[in-house]
Amino acid sequence: MRSALEWAQVRALAADGISEREIARRLGMNRRTVARLARSSQPPIYRRSPVGSKLDPLEPVLRRVLEEWPRIKAPRATELLRVEYGYDGSVDLVKRRLRELRPRSVRPAQRTGYRPGQVLQLDWAEMPSRPTVAGRERRVYALIASLPYSGAQTTFFSLEMTLEAFLEGHVRAFEWLGGVPRECVYDNLRSVVARREGDEVVWSGRFLHLRGHYGFHATACTPVTPREKGSVEAAVRYLKTSFWPARRFTTLSELDVEYANWRDRVCNRRLHATRRAPVQEQLAQERAALRPLPPTRFDWSGHRTSRVPLDGYLRHGGCFYRAPARVVHERVELRFDRDQVWICHRGVEVARYGRSYEQGVWLPPPIQRPEPSQAVAPLVLPRLTVAPPELADYAELCA
């Protein structure tokens, strides 16, 4: 077997016009080998003759076993072959052969139709760049809600992918729509799915509270099947490429204003890619078909109970928020959402602050102790110039 290097050398010498006899002499080859290499347009490839597998004679048996027990596992199939047919190979070999012979369950792709107000698809997405917010570069996350029928979408931005932000994004989306869709579709988010037990989904507690409050159905997609929520996947791509590039903002409130302008003037005024109809017109049809909002708003805020220390400051997210002096040493409830932090005592709000994302911020700032140069001078009492009457009477008695 000649190598690719020898083939290249023969081809190069033949291209120089050197005879096959001379090439054979220079390279120490047989003339017939030189002639064969010179005529070949491809380098020589070593091909090993296929060696049969130990399972080749037993493949008809495996096919019959699969027809009768389609879900049989490799260890049991290997045991049958060893006991009844004298197979002495490995389990891995049987496993690979079963993988080849077993028919694959492929879900066919299909186009899904939707009715107005039927489905809302939601998913988290991380924005492709990190803008400077609250003094440093931060990740910005977006909870995107998309309506497959109309192609309309809305987004809630946050610096955290917490359960509270997830619930707030839902409430904001429902309020923007002016109603509640019949069903919401999710990926397997931790905020939604506590765990999966086979085909059964165990939902998280606070998400069930949200579902019960607004009265909608929920569906968790099959793992690793993004086509089940193709509408929101397309909305994520559209948001990242059409809205996000070259945006300048310093707070999430500024980002909300910019997004609302883009959503209402650009995003939801385009033509639907499938129906070729204005998204805004179809959104009006969806809003007419939505279920009405409940009379009370869902409370999405996070909360925890703690005792107020002597200085009155409660810590949250690396910042400190002061409670009134009258509740020092009392148990209070600290509540928070994306934009605000407030303190409640016995069910009554006693303080509220705008939430800060800078580390080590005190709201309000504590009173600083004065510097030594600014210290107050000590009080000096004046000396008595007139003796008290008691001292005068004592002096007369001594005289």
BELNORBEL-V160778 format. One record per helix or strand of 3 or more residues. SS is the DSSP state (H for helix, E for strand). FROM is the first residue (numbers start at 0). TO is the last residue. If there is no record, write none. Layout:
BEGIN
ss={SS	SS}
from={FROM	FROM}
to={TO	TO}
END
This chain:
BEGIN
ss={H	H	H	H	H	H	E	E	E	H	E	E	E	H	E	H	H	H	H	E	E	E	H	E	E	E	H	H}
from={3	19	30	58	73	90	118	140	152	162	182	192	199	204	216	225	251	266	278	301	312	318	324	330	339	347	371	388}
to={14	26	38	67	84	100	125	145	157	176	185	196	202	213	219	242	264	268	288	306	315	321	326	335	344	353	373	397}
END
